[in-house]
Amino acid sequence: MEVLLAGYNVDRELLASLPPADREAATPETLSAAYARISRDPRPVPELRAEARGDVVRARRSNEQIVFGFGHASVAEHAVFNFDILGVSRLAIEALEATRFGSYTEKSQRYILLERDCIVPEEWRAAGLEEPLRELLARQQEGYRRAYEALAARHARREPERWAATQGRRALEGAAKEDARYFLGLATTGQLGATFNARALEATIGRLAADPLAEARELARRLYALAAGVAPSLVRHVEPTAHRRDATRALAPWAAPMPASPVPAAEATPVTLIRSSPDAETELAAALIHGCGGRSWEEALAAAGRMPAAERERVLAESLRRMSPHETPPRAFELPDFTFELTVSASCFAQLKRHRPATLLAQPYDPRLGATEPPAFAETGLTGAYAEIRRQAESLAERIRDAAPAAAAYALTNGHRRRVLFKANARELYHFARLRLDAHAQWDIRGLAGEMLRLARERMPLVMQLAAGKDRFAQTRRDLDMDG
């Protein structure tokens, strides 16, 4: 056996210091071109890579023929790009991160005290509403600062000893920031590092190019210009197709709310389990047996169906017994799945969207669904100010809704809500529970996760028996008598 490190991410500024010939050869296109030839060329891979580096023009022609001529797009996945993205709104970040096969690390509104950073979108300027939006954003930011100060003072009064310790104070200041951010609007800017392979990047640029937000379309243009300058043979088809641009709009006539909807915010159900796999525990037991080899699916399913309930319970428990808090259940747990309808705040959605293996279908933000208010606001006297900021945001959003409906959300706050369909298999829900039921998770998504997992356990108690936050994992094992 021989394993070689063929390449790794290198900082662009370091590449810029190379001689011009070496800089051109450093394009990730050469890796794609070399790996594309493995299936038909018997030479060792290092030789193929050396040849591609020695003739970049030929490597690019090869990529174009293989990726776009023959349609072997997976070759483009060997080329990887890292982007620094700054000064982009929370709304546009949501559009970008809808790509499943990207990697993202964002500036966190939970841990960083934000400055007065925001954008005025093109649509608002075109509608003659730039100044009203700027005034609203300034009031949102002022509300955020005042809320942070009031919440930090509350934590200092309630937990003086913890506040006096460096680590404790940092944690309490973080709690104040994560609640204060509900005042902020979705026009607030952030920054992130994003990583894509070339195939995912091309799809992302094409999707953003068809987005109704001008900011998202501008982001697409900039991503393409940078990628095409480095790897023109791998990122090409990025035009906004009619399918991407018009399909949702064509369905709009069927999407108008029913006369009796929406449900008043006070009566809205934040979590509804609308569908789950039938007979999931029997099928999971069959899949676990099938994975051990020797039986067809029909034989394994019949065996699982004949099992007494206690024996089936032992099979599922045995599949989980040795799992640590940092491991996932067996892949067979991907067979049972759940579909939820969720009503979530923008703050909660920012965390929910990180679970990209799940299917996430989001409606636009809708002020008629109300807004989520941090519990600490009542004690600190912030409820009235928060309600007024929301009222102003909703009033201004309504002024642009006819001209640019997608851009109306820029005015809304992190507390405003949207409906989401969230489909995940049991294995992914285990991962979701580890992160979002943990004591360190933010309260908004922790409450959402708690209700989701409660409903999932009701439907599939044996499948979901060990789904818990990291902090409760060991105790859950003991409660299930799995330590023996």
C-alpha positions in Angstrom: 0.0 0.0 0.0 1.1 3.5 -0.7 -0.7 6.7 0.2 0.5 10.1 -0.9 -0.7 13.6 0.1 -1.5 15.0 -3.4 -2.4 18.5 -2.3 -4.2 20.7 0.3 -5.6 24.1 0.7 -3.0 26.8 0.2 -3.5 30.5 1.0 -3.9 32.5 -2.2 -1.4 35.2 -1.0 1.2 32.4 -0.7 0.5 31.3 -4.2 0.9 34.8 -5.4 4.5 34.8 -4.2 5.4 32.0 -6.6 7.1 32.6 -10.0 4.5 33.0 -12.7 5.0 29.6 -14.3 4.6 27.8 -10.9 1.6 30.0 -10.1 -0.2 28.9 -13.2 0.6 25.2 -12.5 -0.9 25.6 -9.0 -4.5 25.7 -10.5 -6.7 22.9 -9.0 -7.6 22.0 -12.6 -4.4 19.9 -12.9 -5.7 17.6 -10.1 -9.0 17.1 -11.8 -7.3 16.4 -15.2 -4.9 13.9 -13.6 -7.6 12.0 -11.7 -9.9 11.9 -14.7 -7.3 9.8 -16.5 -6.9 7.2 -13.8 -9.7 5.0 -15.2 -8.0 4.7 -18.7 -4.3 5.4 -18.1 -2.2 2.6 -16.3 0.6 5.0 -15.2 0.9 5.8 -11.5 -1.2 8.7 -10.3 1.9 10.9 -9.4 3.0 10.7 -13.0 -0.4 11.8 -14.2 -0.3 14.7 -11.9 3.2 15.7 -13.0 2.1 15.6 -16.6 -0.9 17.8 -15.9 1.1 20.3 -14.0 3.6 20.4 -16.9 1.0 21.3 -19.5 -1.9 23.3 -18.0 -3.3 24.2 -21.4 -3.7 20.5 -22.2 -5.1 19.8 -18.7 -7.8 22.4 -19.3 -8.8 21.0 -22.7 -9.0 17.5 -21.1 -11.2 18.8 -18.3 -13.5 20.6 -20.8 -13.9 17.4 -22.8 -14.4 15.1 -19.9 -16.6 17.3 -17.6 -18.7 19.1 -20.3 -18.2 16.9 -23.4 -18.6 13.5 -21.8 -20.7 14.7 -18.9 -18.4 13.2 -16.2 -19.1 16.1 -13.8 -17.7 14.3 -10.7 -14.2 15.0 -12.0 -14.8 18.6 -11.1 -15.2 17.6 -7.4 -11.4 17.1 -7.1 -10.9 20.9 -7.4 -11.6 22.9 -4.3 -12.0 26.6 -3.7 -12.0 28.7 -0.6 -13.7 32.1 -0.5 -13.6 34.9 2.0 -17.0 36.6 1.9 -17.4 39.9 3.7 -20.1 42.6 3.9 -23.0 40.3 2.9 -26.4 40.4 4.6 -27.9 37.6 6.7 -30.5 37.2 4.0 -28.0 36.6 1.3 -26.0 34.2 3.5 -29.1 32.1 3.8 -29.3 32.0 0.0 -25.7 31.0 -0.3 -25.8 28.3 2.3 -28.7 26.6 0.7 -26.0 24.6 -1.1 -25.7 21.3 0.7 -22.2 20.4 -0.4 -20.4 23.5 0.8 -18.6 24.2 4.0 -19.3 27.4 5.9 -17.9 29.1 9.0 -19.7 32.4 9.9 -19.2 35.3 12.1 -21.5 34.5 15.0 -24.1 36.9 16.3 -24.0 34.8 19.5 -20.3 35.5 20.3 -19.4 38.8 18.7 -20.7 42.2 19.8 -21.8 43.7 16.4 -21.0 47.1 15.1 -23.3 49.2 13.0 -22.8 47.1 9.9 -25.7 46.7 7.4 -26.5 47.0 3.7 -29.1 49.0 1.8 -30.1 46.6 -1.0 -30.5 47.7 -4.6 -34.3 47.0 -4.5 -34.8 49.5 -1.7 -32.9 52.2 -3.5 -34.9 51.6 -6.7 -38.1 51.9 -4.7 -37.0 55.2 -3.2 -37.0 53.7 0.3 -33.3 53.9 1.1 -33.6 56.6 3.8 -36.5 55.0 5.7 -34.6 51.7 5.7 -31.5 53.3 7.0 -33.5 54.9 9.8 -35.1 51.6 10.7 -31.7 49.8 10.7 -30.3 52.5 13.0 -33.2 52.1 15.4 -32.7 48.3 15.3 -29.0 48.7 16.0 -29.6 51.1 18.8 -32.2 48.7 20.3 -29.6 45.9 20.1 -27.0 47.9 22.0 -29.5 48.9 24.7 -30.8 45.4 25.0 -27.2 44.0 25.3 -26.4 46.5 28.1 -29.6 45.7 30.0 -29.2 41.9 29.6 -25.6 42.0 30.6 -26.5 44.0 33.7 -29.2 41.5 34.5 -26.7 38.6 34.3 -24.3 40.5 36.5 -27.0 41.0 39.2 -28.2 37.4 39.1 -24.8 35.7 39.0 -22.3 38.0 40.6 -19.7 35.3 41.3 -19.8 33.9 37.8 -19.7 37.4 36.4 -16.5 38.1 38.4 -14.7 35.1 36.8 -13.2 35.6 33.3 -14.8 32.5 31.8 -18.1 33.0 33.6 -18.3 36.6 32.5 -17.5 35.6 28.9 -20.4 33.1 28.9 -22.8 35.5 30.4 -21.9 38.3 27.9 -22.5 35.7 25.2 -25.9 35.0 26.6 -26.7 38.7 26.5 -25.5 39.0 22.9 -27.5 36.1 21.7 -30.7 37.5 23.1 -30.0 41.1 22.1 -29.6 40.1 18.4 -33.4 39.5 18.1 -33.6 43.3 17.7 -31.4 43.2 14.6 -32.6 43.1 11.0 -31.8 40.7 8.2 -30.0 43.5 6.4 -27.3 43.2 9.1 -24.0 42.1 7.5 -21.8 39.2 8.4 -18.7 37.5 7.0 -17.8 33.9 6.4 -15.4 31.5 5.0 -16.9 29.2 2.4 -15.4 26.1 0.7 -16.8 24.4 -2.4 -15.6 21.8 -4.9 -15.9 23.0 -8.5 -19.1 21.0 -9.2 -20.9 22.4 -6.1 -19.6 25.9 -6.9 -21.0 25.9 -10.4 -24.4 24.8 -9.2 -24.3 27.4 -6.4 -23.4 30.2 -8.8 -26.2 29.1 -11.2 -28.7 29.0 -8.4 -27.7 32.4 -7.0 -27.7 33.9 -10.5 -31.5 33.1 -10.6 -32.2 34.3 -7.1 -34.8 37.1 -6.8 -32.5 39.1 -4.5 -30.1 41.5 -6.4 -27.5 40.9 -3.7 -27.5 37.2 -4.3 -27.1 37.7 -8.0 -24.2 40.0 -7.4 -22.6 37.4 -5.1 -23.0 34.9 -8.0 -21.2 37.3 -10.4 -18.3 37.8 -8.0 -17.9 34.1 -7.2 -17.9 33.2 -10.9 -15.3 35.9 -11.8 -12.9 34.6 -9.1 -13.4 30.9 -9.9 -13.3 31.4 -13.7 -10.0 33.3 -13.4 -8.4 30.3 -11.7 -10.2 27.3 -13.2 -12.0 28.3 -16.4 -12.2 24.6 -17.5 -14.3 23.6 -14.5 -16.8 26.3 -13.8 -18.7 27.3 -16.9 -22.5 26.8 -16.9 -23.7 29.4 -14.4 -26.4 31.2 -16.4 -29.8 31.7 -14.7 -31.9 29.0 -16.4 -35.7 29.4 -16.8 -36.1 26.4 -14.5 -34.2 28.0 -11.7 -35.6 31.4 -12.2 -39.3 30.8 -13.0 -40.5 27.5 -11.5 -41.3 28.9 -8.0 -43.0 32.0 -9.5 -45.1 29.8 -11.8 -46.5 28.0 -8.8 -47.4 31.2 -6.9 -51.1 31.2 -8.0 -51.6 28.0 -6.0 -49.8 29.3 -2.9 -52.2 32.1 -1.8 -53.3 31.6 1.8 -56.7 30.1 2.5 -59.3 32.7 3.7 -59.0 31.5 7.3 -55.2 31.5 7.4 -52.8 32.2 8.7 -53.3 30.9 12.2 -52.9 33.7 14.7 -49.3 33.8 16.1 -50.5 33.0 19.6 -52.1 29.8 18.4 -49.4 28.7 15.9 -47.9 25.3 16.5 -44.1 25.6 16.3 -43.5 21.8 15.6 -45.8 19.4 13.8 -44.7 15.9 12.8 -46.5 15.5 9.5 -45.1 12.2 8.4 -42.9 9.3 9.5 -41.9 5.9 8.1 -44.5 3.2 8.9 -43.4 0.1 10.7 -40.0 1.7 11.0 -38.7 -0.4 14.0 -39.3 -3.7 12.2 -37.7 -2.4 9.0 -34.7 -1.1 11.0 -34.2 -4.4 12.8 -34.4 -6.1 9.4 -31.8 -3.7 8.0 -29.4 -4.4 10.9 -29.8 -8.1 10.3 -29.4 -7.7 6.6 -26.1 -5.7 7.1 -24.6 -8.7 8.9 -24.8 -10.7 5.6 -26.3 -14.0 4.6 -29.9 -13.1 4.2 -31.9 -11.4 1.5 -34.0 -8.3 2.4 -37.2 -10.4 2.2 -35.7 -13.0 4.6 -34.4 -10.4 7.0 -37.7 -8.5 7.0 -39.6 -11.7 7.6 -37.3 -12.6 10.5 -37.7 -9.2 12.1 -41.5 -9.4 11.7 -41.6 -12.8 13.5 -39.6 -11.5 16.4 -41.4 -10.9 19.7 -41.4 -7.2 20.6 -38.8 -7.8 23.4 -36.4 -9.5 21.1 -36.7 -6.7 18.5 -36.1 -4.2 21.3 -32.8 -6.1 22.1 -31.7 -6.0 18.5 -32.1 -2.2 18.3 -30.5 -1.7 21.8 -27.6 -3.8 20.8 -26.9 -1.7 17.7 -26.6 1.4 20.0 -25.0 0.0 23.1 -21.4 0.7 22.3 -21.9 4.1 20.8 -20.0 7.0 22.4 -21.3 10.7 22.5 -19.1 11.4 19.5 -20.3 8.6 17.3 -23.3 8.2 15.0 -25.7 5.2 14.9 -25.2 2.6 12.2 -26.0 3.7 8.7 -29.2 1.5 8.8 -30.7 4.3 10.9 -30.9 6.3 7.7 -33.9 4.2 6.6 -36.5 5.6 9.1 -37.3 9.2 8.4 -39.4 12.0 9.7 -41.0 15.1 8.1 -41.8 18.1 10.3 -43.4 21.4 9.7 -41.7 24.0 11.8 -42.4 27.6 12.5 -39.0 29.2 13.4 -37.5 32.6 14.0 -34.8 33.9 11.7 -32.3 33.4 14.6 -33.4 29.8 14.9 -33.4 29.2 11.2 -29.8 30.4 11.0 -28.8 27.4 13.1 -31.3 25.0 11.6 -29.9 25.5 8.1 -26.5 24.1 9.2 -28.1 20.7 9.1 -27.6 20.3 5.4 -28.0 16.5 5.0 -31.7 17.1 5.9 -34.2 18.3 3.4 -35.0 21.9 4.3 -37.8 23.7 2.4 -38.5 27.2 3.6 -41.2 29.7 3.0 -40.5 33.5 2.9 -40.5 35.2 6.3 -44.0 36.1 7.2 -44.8 38.8 9.8 -48.3 37.3 10.2 -46.7 34.4 12.0 -45.6 36.7 14.7 -42.1 36.9 16.2 -40.1 35.0 18.8 -39.2 37.0 21.9 -36.3 36.0 24.3 -37.8 35.1 27.7 -35.3 37.5 29.4 -36.8 40.5 27.6 -39.8 40.6 30.0 -37.6 40.7 33.1 -35.4 43.5 31.7 -38.2 45.7 30.5 -37.4 45.2 26.8 -40.7 43.8 25.6 -42.2 47.1 24.7 -39.1 48.3 22.8 -38.9 45.0 21.0 -42.5 45.1 20.0 -42.2 48.6 18.6 -39.1 47.7 16.5 -41.0 44.8 15.1 -44.0 47.0 14.3 -41.8 49.5 12.5 -40.1 46.7 10.6 -43.3 45.2 9.5 -44.8 48.5 8.4 -41.7 49.3 6.3 -41.5 45.8 4.8 -45.1 46.2 3.7 -44.2 49.4 1.7 -41.9 47.5 -0.6 -43.7 44.1 -0.8 -45.5 44.8 -4.1 -42.5 46.2 -5.8 -39.9 43.6 -4.5 -41.5 41.0 -2.3 -38.3 39.0 -1.7 -36.5 42.1 -0.6 -39.1 43.0 2.1 -37.4 40.6 4.5 -34.4 42.9 4.8 -36.4 45.1 7.1 -37.5 42.2 9.4 -35.8 41.2 12.6 -34.1 38.0 13.7 -37.2 37.3 15.7 -39.6 37.2 12.7 -40.7 33.8 11.7 -41.1 31.6 8.7 -42.5 28.1 8.1 -40.2 25.3 7.1 -40.5 21.7 6.1 -37.7 19.7 7.6 -37.2 16.1 6.6 -34.5 14.0 8.2 -33.7 10.4 8.8 -33.2 9.0 12.3 -29.4 9.0 12.0 -29.4 12.7 11.2 -31.8 13.4 14.0 -29.4 11.8 16.4 -26.7 14.2 15.3 -29.3 17.1 15.6 -30.1 16.0 19.1 -26.4 15.9 20.2 -25.9 19.5 19.1 -29.2 21.1 19.7 -30.4 19.4 22.9 -27.1 20.0 24.6 -27.1 22.5 27.5 -24.7 24.8 25.6 -27.2 25.1 22.6 -29.0 28.4 22.1 -32.4 28.3 23.9 -34.5 29.0 20.7 -33.3 26.0 18.7 -33.0 23.9 21.9 -36.7 24.3 22.6 -37.4 23.4 18.9 -35.2 20.4 19.1 -36.8 19.2 22.3 -40.3 19.2 20.8 -39.1 17.5 17.6 -37.3 14.7 19.5 -40.3 14.3 21.8 -42.6 13.7 18.8 -40.0 11.4 17.1 -39.7 9.3 20.2 -43.4 9.0 20.5 -43.6 7.7 17.0 -40.4 5.5 17.1 -39.4 4.9 20.8 -36.9 2.1 20.1 -35.3 3.9 17.1 -34.8 7.2 18.9 -34.1 5.8 22.4 -30.6 7.1 22.7 -31.1 10.5 21.0 -30.0 13.1 23.5 -27.8 16.2 23.9 -24.1 15.5 24.6 -24.6 16.6 28.2 -27.3 14.1 28.8 -25.9 11.2 26.8 -24.2 9.3 29.6 -27.3 9.6 31.9 -29.5 8.5 29.0 -27.4 5.4 28.6 -27.6 4.6 32.3 -31.4 5.1 32.3 -31.6 2.6 29.4 -29.3 0.2 31.3 -26.8 0.2 28.4 -23.6 0.4 30.5 -23.7 -3.3 31.4 
